[in-house]
Amino acid sequence: GIILKPDSARGIECYVDASFASEWAKTRSDDPSTVLSRTGYVIMYQGCPVLFVSKMQTEIALSTTEAEYIALSQAMRDLIPFTDMAKEVSAHYHELLDSPKILCRLFEDNNGALILAKEHKYRPRTKHISLKYHHFRSFVKEGKVEILPIDTNEQIADQFTKSLDLQTFKYLRYKLMGW
């Protein structure tokens, strides 16, 4: 089970990660499905997991940065409506409950994806990334979502994208589930 310990100071948090070409193997190098990357993310409210996802990306990423940026974009498609819903619910129940802090922080462990998400400038090495992945930039610019760096060893979403050694798995499981 999950041990829930709500912490109203934490608000909404999302941990997102990607594993670049995670299924690629030399023995199956002619199979295009093996070069797809895996996206993983967890959305937490007050420190409690609400939604987690682990799925293959639908198109081939050409770099680790691109795979991470695609994962960031996919997570934002769930995170933005969830944040809006939390704000709406909070507005209607403020008489009954202490108003929860609705701040939205997203944690990413890839510096290239962080820079690409925060800075709106042309880069020759990333010009091929489709505009469909840039949809969330206005939320970042307006301060509705804050994207923060996180050490790879603290990235809860790692357990959704790749196999981990037992010690790392247990540590990240504890951070996610409380046991």
BELQUITA-V506682 format. One record per residue. N is the residue number from 1. RES is the residue in one letter. SS is DSSP state (alpha for helix, beta for strand, coil for the rest). PHI is phi in whole degrees, -180 to 180 (* if undefined). PSI is psi in degrees with one decimal (999 if undefined). Layout:
n	res	ss	phi	psi
N	RES	SS	PHI	PSI
N	RES	SS	PHI	PSI
//
This chain:
n	res	ss	phi	psi
1	G	coil	*	-179.5
2	I	coil	-109	134.7
3	I	coil	-99	111.0
4	L	coil	-96	129.7
5	K	coil	-132	81.4
6	P	coil	-58	138.5
7	D	coil	-132	101.3
8	S	coil	-62	-18.3
9	A	coil	-74	-16.8
10	R	coil	-84	-23.0
11	G	coil	62	-142.1
12	I	beta	-101	129.6
13	E	beta	-132	147.5
14	C	beta	-135	127.9
15	Y	beta	-109	125.0
16	V	beta	-130	142.9
17	D	beta	-151	162.7
18	A	beta	-142	151.6
19	S	beta	-117	109.2
20	F	coil	-66	125.6
21	A	coil	45	50.0
22	S	coil	-65	-23.5
23	E	coil	-101	3.7
24	W	coil	-66	135.4
25	A	coil	-142	139.7
26	K	alpha	-59	-32.0
27	T	alpha	-71	-21.1
28	R	alpha	-124	33.9
29	S	coil	-64	-16.4
30	D	coil	-89	-2.9
31	D	coil	-94	110.8
32	P	alpha	-63	-23.8
33	S	alpha	-69	-17.8
34	T	alpha	-78	-12.1
35	V	alpha	-98	5.5
36	L	coil	-73	147.1
37	S	coil	-94	160.8
38	R	beta	-109	133.4
39	T	beta	-101	140.0
40	G	beta	-143	137.5
41	Y	beta	-156	157.0
42	V	beta	-134	132.8
43	I	beta	-103	129.0
44	M	beta	-122	143.7
45	Y	beta	-121	121.2
46	Q	coil	55	35.9
47	G	coil	83	3.0
48	C	beta	-110	131.7
49	P	beta	-66	133.0
50	V	beta	-112	-39.6
51	L	beta	-148	133.7
52	F	beta	-135	149.3
53	V	beta	-138	139.8
54	S	beta	-141	112.8
55	K	beta	-153	158.0
56	M	beta	-75	143.4
57	Q	coil	-74	153.1
58	T	coil	-90	-8.1
59	E	coil	-136	162.1
60	I	coil	-80	124.2
61	A	coil	-88	143.4
62	L	coil	-95	-4.2
63	S	coil	-158	166.4
64	T	alpha	-62	-41.9
65	T	alpha	-59	-44.1
66	E	alpha	-66	-42.5
67	A	alpha	-60	-42.8
68	E	alpha	-67	-38.4
69	Y	alpha	-69	-39.2
70	I	alpha	-62	-43.3
71	A	alpha	-62	-41.7
72	L	alpha	-59	-45.6
73	S	alpha	-64	-43.6
74	Q	alpha	-63	-41.3
75	A	alpha	-64	-39.3
76	M	alpha	-65	-27.1
77	R	alpha	-66	-25.2
78	D	alpha	-95	-36.0
79	L	alpha	-67	-43.5
80	I	alpha	-63	-49.9
81	P	alpha	-65	-34.5
82	F	alpha	-64	-41.9
83	T	alpha	-63	-43.8
84	D	alpha	-61	-43.1
85	M	alpha	-63	-43.3
86	A	alpha	-62	-39.4
87	K	alpha	-65	-42.1
88	E	alpha	-65	-46.0
89	V	alpha	-63	-43.1
90	S	alpha	-59	-39.3
91	A	alpha	-66	-31.8
92	H	alpha	-86	-19.8
93	Y	coil	-114	16.8
94	H	coil	-66	-23.2
95	E	coil	-73	-32.9
96	L	coil	-90	-31.5
97	L	coil	-127	158.5
98	D	coil	-66	132.1
99	S	coil	-63	122.3
100	P	coil	-72	152.9
101	K	coil	-77	119.4
102	I	coil	-105	88.1
103	L	coil	-123	148.9
104	C	beta	-123	118.6
105	R	beta	-124	134.9
106	L	beta	-119	133.1
107	F	beta	-109	127.2
108	E	beta	-131	136.0
109	D	coil	-102	8.9
110	N	coil	-113	114.6
111	N	alpha	-62	-36.8
112	G	alpha	-62	-43.7
113	A	alpha	-67	-37.4
114	L	alpha	-61	-47.7
115	I	alpha	-64	-43.9
116	L	alpha	-61	-37.1
117	A	alpha	-74	-33.3
118	K	alpha	-92	-33.1
119	E	coil	-109	122.0
120	H	coil	-93	76.7
121	K	coil	-141	156.6
122	Y	coil	-69	135.4
123	R	coil	-134	124.3
124	P	coil	-58	-33.6
125	R	coil	-80	-11.6
126	T	coil	-125	11.7
127	K	coil	-64	-20.7
128	H	coil	-77	-13.3
129	I	coil	-68	124.3
130	S	coil	-63	149.2
131	L	alpha	-62	-20.6
132	K	alpha	-63	-19.1
133	Y	alpha	-91	-7.2
134	H	coil	-94	4.6
135	H	coil	-57	-27.0
136	F	coil	-91	-5.6
137	R	alpha	-58	-35.0
138	S	alpha	-64	-34.4
139	F	alpha	-67	-35.6
140	V	alpha	-71	-45.8
141	K	alpha	-62	-38.7
142	E	coil	-80	-4.8
143	G	coil	81	11.2
144	K	coil	-74	-28.6
145	V	coil	-131	131.9
146	E	beta	-108	124.9
147	I	beta	-102	122.1
148	L	beta	-121	147.6
149	P	beta	-74	153.4
150	I	coil	-142	142.9
151	D	coil	-64	139.7
152	T	alpha	-55	-34.9
153	N	alpha	-70	-16.8
154	E	alpha	-105	1.3
155	Q	coil	-76	100.2
156	I	alpha	-57	-34.8
157	A	alpha	-70	-10.2
158	D	alpha	-55	-35.4
159	Q	alpha	-70	-10.7
160	F	alpha	-97	-5.2
161	T	coil	-118	-19.3
162	K	coil	-158	163.2
163	S	coil	-76	143.9
164	L	coil	-124	157.3
165	D	coil	-68	158.6
166	L	alpha	-58	-42.5
167	Q	alpha	-63	-45.2
168	T	alpha	-65	-43.5
169	F	alpha	-59	-48.0
170	K	alpha	-63	-39.4
171	Y	alpha	-64	-48.5
172	L	alpha	-70	-35.2
173	R	alpha	-61	-42.4
174	Y	alpha	-62	-42.4
175	K	alpha	-63	-33.9
176	L	alpha	-84	-46.4
177	M	alpha	-111	-11.2
178	G	coil	86	7.4
179	W	coil	-146	999
//
